[in-house]
Amino acid sequence: MFSDCVKKNGNSASGARLELFLQELSSFGQMCIGQGEGLSVTRGLTPELQEWLQGKKLATAQYIRKLLDHTMAKRAAEEPLEATYTSPASKKARVQDVQDEDAPSHVENGHANGNGTARAEDDVDDENDDRDAPATSTRQHAPDERYSDLYLDTISRKNIDFDFEKLCSVTLSNINVYACLVCGKYFSGRGAKTPAYFHALELGHHVYINMATKKVYVLPEGYEVKSKSLGDIKIVVDPRFTPDEVKALDKRKEACWDLWGRKYTPGFVGMNNIKANDYLNVVVQALSHVQPLRNFFMLEDLSSRPQVAQRFSILVRKIWNPKAFKCHVSPHELIQEISLRSGKKFSLTQQADPVEFMSWFLNNLHLSIGGSKTKSKSSLIQKIFQGSLRVESQTISARADASDRLRFEDAEIKAQTSPFMILTLDLPPAPLFQDDAEKNIIPQVPLTTILQKYNGISAQERTNMRMRYSLLHTLPPYLVMHIKRFQPNKFLGSQRNPTIVTFNPRALDMSPYVEPNPALHPPGEPLIYDLIANITYEGVKVRDDSVEGEAERKVWKAQVKEGGDSQQWWEMQDLFVEKVSAELLSTKESYIMVWERRKTAKKAKAT
């Protein structure tokens, strides 16, 4: 067939003329194959070959491949193909995960097919392909600019969820992880013999994004896609903010909508409770509304810091992202790192105390951003939350005198100054015996009453010790208070005190509880704090196999205030987010409070 068509065009079937004709036809066949099956292309050929191909009306990739196979099979065996022609890589040497550099194409003992691999001529040549495969792989060129958006219509933004830990779903590797933008799964690598490559071949999912560089590639071809239409996906992977955008977060009033048309407010979004990590959710929600802490983790480059700081930074930015695909986020990536660093003390499968976790988390963030273990106020964490406390202690000693009467001996009072980041407030003991009418009455105590512990006058009795506490100037910009509700019990493990703490969320004056120091604070000047976050506890009765037939399940909720001059409060329990009235805050069992020092106190005095 081929010799007849050559003779009709005046060409000899042997010698240099045939060699030139075969080279041109081979190049044309590779070009057709690279651009797709069934695509007719005749530009760039000699008039002689164009005339013959147009006469056949079969200038397609499929026909050219068959023509080349038939011609090469008839070629004289004494003339090796490698001596004259070059061809694509063998079928065992596919695209590797290398840098995006244009490399020359190599082919040995095979013919190119549509996906950039090589097809052996017969079964005998398979062994030669495996032995002679080139050491360096090739990367296909990106298609023409007009076709650069190929496969982008297969992207499913509703299947994408970048909140989970970046681990390959096949090998569990965290190195060079790519996310499939069609199904949302994670795979490692994008070269030949990698999970991402095989996933593209098996399921036809072609578009992947590198989770570290945010570059998008088409597999198995391996070229990068630089379409601007992918910008929204890159924002969801790793939201970034400018200083002006961060400054405007507290002033933003308009709501946003996710891909499902659900309305949400940036900063007040639900957080997924994977199993029992609601204790972590409420702490993250509260800390993400501490303005200087939030701004630091949204703007600073923490790429060289430990993973706990990096993952908390990403989570905070996702909470405040106005262009999110979903109206909630998941702390899965952060809690996996926390579980690893804490020796599984804090995990997503077991409940924990939010106060213990908050203390551990703040100290680890302090060290992660360069804080010192010995030097005070050496990081932003300590500058925000750390204060000083004077503790006076006196040993209680007693003996019997000659008349067998008990006499207490005076002991030396020892004083020391200790730093703190969380103030613990003790509740008065709940009544042990109640009649039927009193069982429906929940005891209450004002916040100012339990703060008397730190006035420097009231003494606290401990085992063989009398303690007295007083706060020192200057108080930190943010005060974290812990209302101690759980007491150890050798029968029940721990016993909860249900006393309600009543308070006004605005204008808490802390000056009566601070030791006077005219050099640091004018006498009589108030220290006003406003509540910005309140973590509450709620016990829910559930049936179990115990003797009593039911147990109490811990439910944690976070109540946070909108920034700026707004007095609107939001209550968040896992994925449930709703507005709440400020007057109802003190009706819940408060456990952790975050108070912000009012910045207008000095200005009011100056005026």
C-alpha positions as CSV (number, residue, x, y, z in Angstrom):
1,M,0.0,0.0,0.0
2,F,2.7,2.5,1.0
3,S,5.0,1.6,-2.0
4,D,2.2,2.1,-4.4
5,C,1.4,5.6,-3.1
6,V,5.1,6.5,-3.3
7,K,5.4,5.4,-6.9
8,K,2.4,7.4,-7.9
9,N,4.0,10.5,-6.5
10,G,7.2,9.9,-8.4
11,N,9.3,8.7,-5.5
12,S,11.6,5.8,-5.3
13,A,10.8,3.1,-2.7
14,S,14.4,2.9,-1.6
15,G,17.4,5.0,-0.7
16,A,17.6,8.6,0.7
17,R,14.3,9.7,-0.9
18,L,12.3,7.1,1.1
19,E,14.2,8.0,4.3
20,L,13.2,11.6,4.0
21,F,9.6,10.7,3.2
22,L,9.4,8.4,6.2
23,Q,10.9,11.0,8.6
24,E,8.3,13.6,7.4
25,L,5.4,11.1,7.7
26,S,6.6,10.0,11.1
27,S,6.8,13.6,12.4
28,F,3.3,14.2,11.0
29,G,1.9,11.1,12.7
30,Q,3.4,12.1,16.1
31,M,1.9,15.6,15.7
32,C,-1.6,14.2,14.9
33,I,-1.4,11.7,17.8
34,G,-0.3,14.4,20.2
35,Q,-3.3,16.6,19.3
36,G,-5.9,13.8,19.6
37,E,-7.5,11.0,17.7
38,G,-9.4,11.8,14.6
39,L,-7.9,15.3,14.1
40,S,-7.1,16.1,10.5
41,V,-3.9,18.2,10.1
42,T,-2.0,18.8,6.8
43,R,-0.3,22.2,7.5
44,G,3.5,22.2,7.5
45,L,3.9,19.3,5.0
46,T,5.4,19.3,1.6
47,P,3.0,19.7,-1.3
48,E,3.8,16.2,-2.4
49,L,2.6,14.6,0.9
50,Q,-0.3,17.0,1.2
51,E,-1.6,16.1,-2.2
52,W,-1.4,12.4,-1.4
53,L,-3.0,12.7,2.0
54,Q,-5.8,14.9,0.7
55,G,-6.5,12.4,-2.0
56,K,-6.9,9.7,0.6
57,K,-9.0,12.0,2.9
58,L,-7.6,10.0,5.8
59,A,-5.2,12.5,7.4
60,T,-6.0,11.4,10.9
61,A,-3.9,10.2,13.8
62,Q,-5.5,6.7,13.7
63,Y,-4.8,6.2,10.0
64,I,-1.2,7.6,10.3
65,R,-0.4,5.2,13.2
66,K,-1.6,2.2,11.2
67,L,0.3,3.4,8.1
68,L,3.5,3.8,10.2
69,D,3.1,0.4,11.8
70,H,2.6,-1.3,8.4
71,T,5.6,0.5,6.9
72,M,8.0,-0.1,9.7
73,A,7.0,-3.8,9.8
74,K,8.2,-4.1,6.2
75,R,11.4,-2.3,6.8
76,A,14.6,-4.4,6.2
77,A,15.7,-6.1,9.3
78,E,19.4,-5.4,8.7
79,E,18.8,-1.6,9.2
80,P,18.1,-0.9,12.9
81,L,15.4,1.7,13.5
82,E,17.4,3.4,16.2
83,A,20.1,4.3,13.7
84,T,17.8,6.6,11.8
85,Y,14.8,7.7,13.8
86,T,13.9,9.1,17.2
87,S,10.6,8.3,18.9
88,P,8.9,8.8,22.3
89,A,9.8,7.0,25.5
90,S,9.0,3.4,25.9
91,K,5.8,2.3,27.6
92,K,7.7,1.5,30.8
93,A,9.3,5.0,31.0
94,R,6.6,7.5,31.7
95,V,6.5,11.0,32.9
96,Q,8.3,11.3,36.3
97,D,7.8,14.0,39.0
98,V,10.5,16.4,37.9
99,Q,10.7,20.1,37.6
100,D,8.8,21.9,34.9
101,E,11.5,22.0,32.4
102,D,11.2,21.2,28.7
103,A,13.2,18.1,28.1
104,P,13.9,16.4,24.7
105,S,11.8,13.4,23.8
106,H,13.4,10.0,23.5
107,V,11.9,6.8,22.0
108,E,13.3,3.4,21.8
109,N,11.7,0.4,20.1
110,G,8.2,1.8,20.1
111,H,5.7,4.2,18.6
112,A,4.0,7.1,20.3
113,N,0.4,6.8,21.4
114,G,-2.1,9.4,22.5
115,N,-1.0,9.7,26.2
116,G,2.7,10.2,25.7
117,T,3.8,6.5,26.3
118,A,5.2,4.1,23.8
119,R,3.6,1.0,22.3
120,A,5.8,-2.0,21.5
121,E,5.6,-3.6,18.1
122,D,5.3,-7.1,19.3
123,D,5.5,-9.2,22.4
124,V,9.2,-10.0,21.9
125,D,10.2,-6.3,22.1
126,D,8.5,-5.9,25.6
127,E,11.6,-7.2,27.3
128,N,13.8,-4.8,25.3
129,D,11.6,-1.9,26.4
130,D,12.0,-2.8,30.0
131,R,15.8,-3.1,29.7
132,D,16.4,-0.1,27.4
133,A,14.0,2.4,29.0
134,P,15.8,5.8,29.4
135,A,16.8,6.9,32.9
136,T,15.4,10.4,32.5
137,S,11.7,10.9,31.8
138,T,10.1,13.4,29.7
139,R,7.4,16.0,30.2
140,Q,4.9,16.9,27.5
141,H,4.6,20.4,26.3
142,A,1.5,22.4,27.3
143,P,-1.1,22.5,24.6
144,D,-1.8,25.6,22.5
145,E,-3.1,28.5,24.5
146,R,-6.5,28.0,22.9
147,Y,-6.7,24.5,24.4
148,S,-5.2,25.3,27.8
149,D,-8.6,25.0,29.5
150,L,-9.0,21.3,28.6
151,Y,-10.5,19.2,31.4
152,L,-11.2,22.3,33.5
153,D,-14.9,21.7,33.0
154,T,-14.5,18.4,35.0
155,I,-13.5,20.2,38.2
156,S,-16.2,19.8,40.9
157,R,-15.9,22.5,43.5
158,K,-18.5,20.9,45.7
159,N,-16.4,17.8,46.1
160,I,-13.3,19.7,47.2
161,D,-12.5,19.8,50.9
162,F,-9.0,21.0,51.8
163,D,-9.5,20.9,55.6
164,F,-8.3,17.3,56.1
165,E,-4.7,16.5,56.7
166,K,-2.6,16.5,53.6
167,L,-1.8,12.8,53.3
168,C,-1.9,10.6,50.3
169,S,-5.0,8.4,50.4
170,V,-2.9,5.4,49.0
171,T,0.5,5.6,50.6
172,L,-0.3,8.0,53.6
173,S,2.8,10.0,52.6
174,N,2.8,13.7,53.4
175,I,5.4,14.6,50.8
176,N,4.5,16.2,47.5
177,V,0.8,15.8,48.0
178,Y,-1.7,16.7,45.2
179,A,-5.4,17.0,45.5
180,C,-7.7,15.8,42.7
181,L,-10.0,18.6,41.7
182,V,-12.6,16.2,40.4
183,C,-13.2,13.9,43.4
184,G,-11.2,15.8,46.1
185,K,-8.9,12.9,47.2
186,Y,-5.2,13.4,48.0
187,F,-2.5,11.6,46.1
188,S,1.3,11.9,46.2
189,G,3.4,12.8,43.2
190,R,2.4,13.5,39.6
191,G,5.0,11.5,37.7
192,A,4.8,8.0,36.3
193,K,4.2,5.2,38.8
194,T,2.8,7.6,41.4
195,P,-0.7,7.3,42.9
196,A,-1.9,10.6,41.2
197,Y,-0.7,9.4,37.8
198,F,-2.5,6.0,38.1
199,H,-5.6,7.7,39.4
200,A,-5.7,9.9,36.3
201,L,-5.4,6.9,34.1
202,E,-7.9,4.7,35.9
203,L,-10.7,7.2,36.5
204,G,-10.0,9.9,34.0
205,H,-9.6,12.6,36.6
206,H,-7.1,14.9,35.0
207,V,-6.8,18.1,37.1
208,Y,-4.6,18.2,40.2
209,I,-3.4,21.0,42.5
210,N,-0.1,20.9,44.5
211,M,-1.0,21.6,48.1
212,A,2.3,23.2,48.8
213,T,2.9,25.4,45.7
214,K,-0.8,25.8,44.7
215,K,0.2,25.0,41.1
216,V,-2.4,23.2,39.0
217,Y,-1.4,20.4,36.6
218,V,-3.1,18.1,34.1
219,L,-2.2,14.4,34.4
220,P,-1.1,12.2,32.9
221,E,0.2,14.7,30.4
222,G,1.9,16.6,33.2
223,Y,1.7,20.2,32.0
224,E,0.8,23.2,34.2
225,V,-2.4,25.1,33.9
226,K,-2.2,28.8,34.5
227,S,-5.9,29.7,34.0
228,K,-7.1,32.6,36.1
229,S,-10.4,30.8,36.6
230,L,-8.7,28.6,39.2
231,G,-8.0,31.6,41.5
232,D,-11.0,30.8,43.7
233,I,-9.7,27.3,44.4
234,K,-6.3,28.6,45.3
235,I,-7.9,31.0,47.8
236,V,-9.7,28.1,49.5
237,V,-6.5,26.1,49.7
238,D,-4.6,28.8,51.5
239,P,-6.5,32.1,52.1
240,R,-4.3,35.2,52.2
241,F,-5.1,38.6,53.5
242,T,-3.6,42.1,53.2
243,P,-3.2,44.3,56.2
244,D,-6.1,46.5,55.0
245,E,-8.3,43.5,54.6
246,V,-7.5,42.3,58.1
247,K,-8.2,45.7,59.5
248,A,-11.6,45.8,57.9
249,L,-12.7,42.4,59.3
250,D,-14.3,43.8,62.4
251,K,-16.1,46.4,60.4
252,R,-17.5,44.0,57.8
253,K,-21.3,43.6,58.1
254,E,-22.4,42.0,54.8
255,A,-23.0,38.2,54.8
256,C,-21.5,35.7,52.3
257,W,-22.9,32.6,50.6
258,D,-21.3,29.3,50.0
259,L,-21.6,27.0,46.9
260,W,-24.9,25.6,48.2
261,G,-26.4,29.1,48.7
262,R,-26.1,29.0,52.5
263,K,-25.6,32.3,54.2
264,Y,-22.7,32.7,56.6
265,T,-20.7,35.5,58.3
266,P,-16.9,35.3,58.1
267,G,-15.5,34.6,61.5
268,F,-18.7,33.1,62.8
269,V,-18.8,29.7,61.1
270,G,-19.4,26.2,62.3
271,M,-16.6,23.8,63.1
272,N,-16.9,20.1,62.4
273,N,-16.9,17.8,65.5
274,I,-15.3,14.7,64.0
275,K,-16.0,12.5,67.1
276,A,-15.2,14.2,70.4
277,N,-13.2,17.3,69.6
278,D,-15.7,19.9,70.6
279,Y,-13.5,20.9,73.5
280,L,-10.9,22.0,70.9
281,N,-13.5,23.7,68.7
282,V,-14.7,26.1,71.4
283,V,-11.1,27.1,72.3
284,V,-10.2,27.8,68.7
285,Q,-13.4,29.8,68.2
286,A,-12.5,32.0,71.2
287,L,-8.9,32.5,70.3
288,S,-9.7,33.4,66.7
289,H,-11.6,36.5,68.0
290,V,-8.7,37.8,70.1
291,Q,-7.8,40.6,67.7
292,P,-4.0,40.8,68.0
293,L,-3.6,37.1,68.0
294,R,-5.9,36.7,65.0
295,N,-4.1,39.4,63.0
296,F,-0.7,37.9,63.8
297,F,-1.6,34.4,62.5
298,M,-3.4,35.9,59.5
299,L,-0.5,38.1,58.3
300,E,2.8,36.6,59.4
301,D,4.7,34.1,57.3
302,L,5.1,31.0,59.5
303,S,6.5,28.7,56.8
304,S,9.6,28.1,58.8
305,R,7.8,27.6,62.1
306,P,6.6,24.3,63.6
307,Q,3.5,22.7,62.1
308,V,1.3,23.5,65.1
309,A,1.7,27.2,64.4
310,Q,1.3,26.8,60.6
311,R,-1.9,24.7,60.9
312,F,-3.5,27.1,63.4
313,S,-2.7,30.0,61.1
314,I,-4.4,28.2,58.2
315,L,-7.4,27.4,60.3
316,V,-7.8,31.0,61.5
317,R,-7.6,32.3,57.9
318,K,-10.3,29.7,56.8
319,I,-12.6,30.8,59.6
320,W,-12.4,34.4,58.4
321,N,-12.4,33.6,54.6
322,P,-15.2,35.5,52.8
323,K,-14.8,33.3,49.7
324,A,-15.2,29.9,51.2
325,F,-16.8,27.0,49.3
326,K,-18.5,25.7,52.5
327,C,-20.0,27.6,55.5
328,H,-18.1,25.6,58.0
329,V,-14.5,24.4,58.6
330,S,-12.9,21.3,60.0
331,P,-10.0,21.3,62.5
332,H,-8.9,17.8,61.4
333,E,-5.4,19.0,60.2
334,L,-4.7,20.9,63.4
335,I,-5.9,18.3,65.8
336,Q,-3.8,15.6,64.1
337,E,-0.7,17.7,64.8
338,I,-1.8,18.4,68.3
339,S,-2.5,14.7,69.0
340,L,1.1,13.9,67.8
341,R,2.8,16.6,69.9
342,S,0.8,16.0,73.0
343,G,1.3,12.2,73.0
344,K,-2.4,11.7,72.2
345,K,-3.4,13.5,75.4
346,F,-5.6,15.7,73.2
347,S,-7.2,13.8,70.3
348,L,-10.4,13.8,68.3
349,T,-11.7,10.5,69.8
350,Q,-11.7,11.4,73.5
351,Q,-13.1,14.3,75.4
352,A,-10.7,16.6,77.3
353,D,-10.9,19.6,79.6
354,P,-10.9,22.8,77.5
355,V,-8.9,24.6,80.2
356,E,-6.1,22.0,80.2
357,F,-6.1,22.1,76.4
358,M,-6.1,25.9,76.3
359,S,-3.1,26.1,78.7
360,W,-1.2,23.5,76.7
361,F,-2.0,25.1,73.4
362,L,-1.1,28.6,74.4
363,N,2.3,27.4,75.7
364,N,3.0,25.5,72.6
365,L,2.1,28.4,70.4
366,H,4.3,30.6,72.5
367,L,7.3,28.2,71.8
368,S,6.4,27.7,68.2
369,I,6.6,31.4,67.3
370,G,10.0,31.9,69.0
371,G,9.1,32.4,72.7
372,S,11.5,31.6,75.5
373,K,10.9,29.1,78.3
374,T,12.6,31.4,80.8
375,K,12.2,35.0,79.6
376,S,8.9,36.6,80.4
377,K,6.9,38.4,77.7
378,S,9.2,36.9,75.0
379,S,6.4,36.3,72.4
380,L,3.1,37.7,71.3
381,I,1.2,35.1,73.2
382,Q,2.6,36.2,76.6
383,K,2.3,39.8,75.7
384,I,-1.4,39.3,75.1
385,F,-2.4,37.0,78.0
386,Q,0.4,37.0,80.6
387,G,0.0,38.9,83.9
388,S,1.7,38.8,87.3
389,L,0.3,37.5,90.6
390,R,1.5,38.0,94.2
391,V,1.0,34.9,96.3
392,E,1.4,35.0,100.1
393,S,1.5,31.8,102.0
394,Q,1.6,30.9,105.7
395,T,2.0,27.4,107.1
396,I,-0.6,26.4,109.7
397,S,1.0,24.7,112.6
398,A,-0.7,23.6,115.9
399,R,0.3,21.8,119.1
400,A,-1.2,20.9,122.4
401,D,0.0,23.0,125.4
402,A,0.5,21.7,129.0
403,S,-3.3,21.7,129.7
404,D,-3.9,19.7,126.5
405,R,-5.4,22.7,124.7
406,L,-4.8,23.2,121.0
407,R,-2.7,26.3,120.2
408,F,-1.8,27.7,116.8
409,E,1.7,29.0,116.3
410,D,2.5,32.0,114.3
411,A,4.5,31.2,111.1
412,E,6.4,33.2,108.7
413,I,4.5,34.6,105.7
414,K,6.2,33.9,102.5
415,A,5.5,36.0,99.4
416,Q,6.4,35.3,95.8
417,T,5.5,36.7,92.4
418,S,4.3,34.2,89.7
419,P,3.2,34.8,86.1
420,F,-0.2,33.6,85.0
421,M,-2.1,33.3,81.7
422,I,-5.3,31.9,83.1
423,L,-7.0,33.1,86.3
424,T,-8.8,30.4,88.2
425,L,-12.0,31.4,90.1
426,D,-13.5,29.1,92.8
427,L,-17.2,28.6,93.1
428,P,-18.9,28.4,96.5
429,P,-19.8,24.8,97.3
430,A,-23.3,23.7,96.2
431,P,-25.8,22.7,98.9
432,L,-25.6,19.0,99.6
433,F,-29.2,18.5,101.0
434,Q,-32.2,20.1,99.3
435,D,-35.9,19.5,99.8
436,D,-38.3,19.0,96.9
437,A,-38.8,22.7,96.4
438,E,-35.1,23.6,96.4
439,K,-34.2,21.0,93.8
440,N,-35.6,23.2,91.1
441,I,-33.5,26.2,92.3
442,I,-30.1,26.6,90.7
443,P,-27.7,28.5,93.0
444,Q,-26.2,31.7,91.6
445,V,-23.2,33.9,92.5
446,P,-22.0,37.2,91.0
447,L,-18.7,37.3,89.2
448,T,-17.5,40.1,91.4
449,T,-18.0,37.9,94.5
450,I,-15.7,35.1,93.3
451,L,-13.2,37.7,92.1
452,Q,-12.7,38.7,95.8
453,K,-10.1,35.9,95.9
454,Y,-7.6,38.3,94.3
455,N,-8.3,41.4,96.4
456,G,-5.2,40.8,98.6
457,I,-7.3,40.6,101.8
458,S,-9.3,37.4,101.6
459,A,-7.4,34.3,102.6
460,Q,-8.0,30.8,101.1
461,E,-7.6,27.8,103.3
462,R,-5.6,24.9,101.9
463,T,-4.2,21.8,103.5
464,N,-1.9,23.0,106.2
465,M,-1.6,26.3,104.4
466,R,-3.2,29.7,104.3
467,M,-3.0,31.5,100.9
468,R,-3.7,35.1,99.9
469,Y,-3.6,36.4,96.3
470,S,-3.4,39.8,94.7
471,L,-3.0,40.9,91.1
472,L,-0.2,43.2,90.1
473,H,0.1,46.0,87.5
474,T,0.0,46.0,84.7
475,L,-2.8,43.7,83.8
476,P,-2.6,42.0,80.4
477,P,-4.7,43.3,77.4
478,Y,-6.7,40.1,77.6
479,L,-7.8,38.3,80.7
480,V,-8.7,34.6,80.6
481,M,-10.8,33.5,83.6
482,H,-11.5,29.8,84.4
483,I,-14.5,29.1,86.6
484,K,-13.6,25.9,88.4
485,R,-16.7,23.7,88.2
486,F,-15.3,20.2,88.5
487,Q,-13.9,18.8,91.7
488,P,-12.2,15.4,92.0
489,N,-14.4,12.7,93.6
490,K,-13.0,9.3,94.5
491,F,-16.4,7.7,93.8
492,L,-17.5,9.6,90.7
493,G,-14.2,10.7,89.3
494,S,-15.2,14.3,89.2
495,Q,-18.2,16.2,90.5
496,R,-19.7,19.2,88.8
497,N,-20.8,22.4,90.5
498,P,-23.9,23.7,88.7
499,T,-23.8,27.2,90.2
500,I,-24.6,29.9,87.7
501,V,-22.2,32.9,87.6
502,T,-24.0,36.2,86.8
503,F,-22.2,39.0,85.2
504,N,-22.5,42.1,83.0
505,P,-20.7,41.5,79.7
506,R,-19.7,45.1,79.6
507,A,-17.6,47.3,81.9
508,L,-16.0,44.9,84.4
509,D,-13.8,47.1,86.6
510,M,-10.7,45.1,87.7
511,S,-9.1,47.9,89.7
512,P,-10.4,46.6,93.1
513,Y,-8.5,43.4,92.6
514,V,-5.1,44.9,91.6
515,E,-2.5,45.9,94.1
516,P,-2.0,49.7,93.9
517,N,1.1,50.9,92.1
518,P,1.1,54.7,91.4
519,A,4.1,54.4,89.2
520,L,2.3,52.1,86.8
521,H,-1.4,53.1,87.2
522,P,-3.0,56.3,88.7
523,P,-4.8,55.6,91.9
524,G,-8.6,55.5,91.5
525,E,-8.4,55.0,87.8
526,P,-10.7,52.1,86.7
527,L,-9.5,49.2,84.7
528,I,-12.4,48.4,82.4
529,Y,-12.7,45.1,80.6
530,D,-15.4,43.9,78.1
531,L,-16.3,40.3,77.5
532,I,-15.5,39.0,74.0
533,A,-15.8,35.2,74.4
534,N,-17.6,32.9,76.8
535,I,-17.2,29.1,76.7
536,T,-20.1,27.3,78.4
537,Y,-20.8,23.8,79.7
538,E,-24.0,21.8,79.3
539,G,-24.6,18.3,80.6
540,V,-26.8,16.1,78.5
541,K,-28.3,12.9,80.0
542,V,-27.7,9.8,77.8
543,R,-28.5,6.2,78.4
544,D,-25.6,3.8,79.0
545,D,-24.9,0.4,80.6
546,S,-24.2,1.8,84.0
547,V,-26.1,0.9,87.2
548,E,-27.9,4.2,87.2
549,G,-29.0,3.7,83.6
550,E,-27.9,7.1,82.3
551,A,-24.7,9.2,82.2
552,E,-23.9,12.8,81.5
553,R,-22.4,13.7,78.2
554,K,-20.4,16.9,78.1
555,V,-21.4,19.5,75.5
556,W,-19.3,22.6,75.0
557,K,-20.5,25.8,73.4
558,A,-18.7,29.0,72.4
559,Q,-20.3,32.5,72.6
560,V,-18.4,35.2,70.8
561,K,-19.0,38.8,70.2
562,E,-18.8,40.7,66.9
563,G,-16.0,43.1,66.6
564,G,-16.1,46.8,66.5
565,D,-18.9,48.7,68.2
566,S,-21.5,45.9,67.5
567,Q,-23.1,44.3,70.5
568,Q,-24.3,41.2,68.6
569,W,-23.3,37.8,70.1
570,W,-23.1,34.5,68.3
571,E,-23.4,31.0,69.9
572,M,-21.6,28.1,68.2
573,Q,-21.8,24.4,69.0
574,D,-20.0,22.4,66.4
575,L,-21.8,23.1,63.1
576,F,-24.7,25.0,64.7
577,V,-24.4,28.7,64.6
578,E,-27.0,31.1,65.8
579,K,-27.4,34.6,67.2
580,V,-27.9,35.0,70.9
581,S,-28.9,37.9,73.1
582,A,-26.3,39.5,75.5
583,E,-28.8,39.3,78.3
584,L,-28.9,35.5,78.1
585,L,-25.1,34.9,78.4
586,S,-25.1,34.6,82.1
587,T,-27.9,32.0,82.1
588,K,-25.5,29.3,81.0
589,E,-22.8,27.5,83.1
590,S,-19.8,29.6,82.1
591,Y,-16.5,27.8,82.1
592,I,-13.9,30.0,80.4
593,M,-14.2,33.8,79.8
594,V,-12.0,36.0,77.7
595,W,-12.1,39.7,78.6
596,E,-10.6,42.5,76.5
597,R,-9.3,45.7,78.2
598,R,-11.1,48.7,77.0
599,K,-8.8,51.0,75.0
600,T,-10.9,54.2,75.5
601,A,-10.3,54.5,79.3
602,K,-7.3,56.7,78.9
603,K,-8.9,58.8,76.2
604,A,-11.9,59.4,78.4
605,K,-9.6,60.8,81.2
606,A,-7.7,63.0,78.8
607,T,-11.0,64.6,77.6
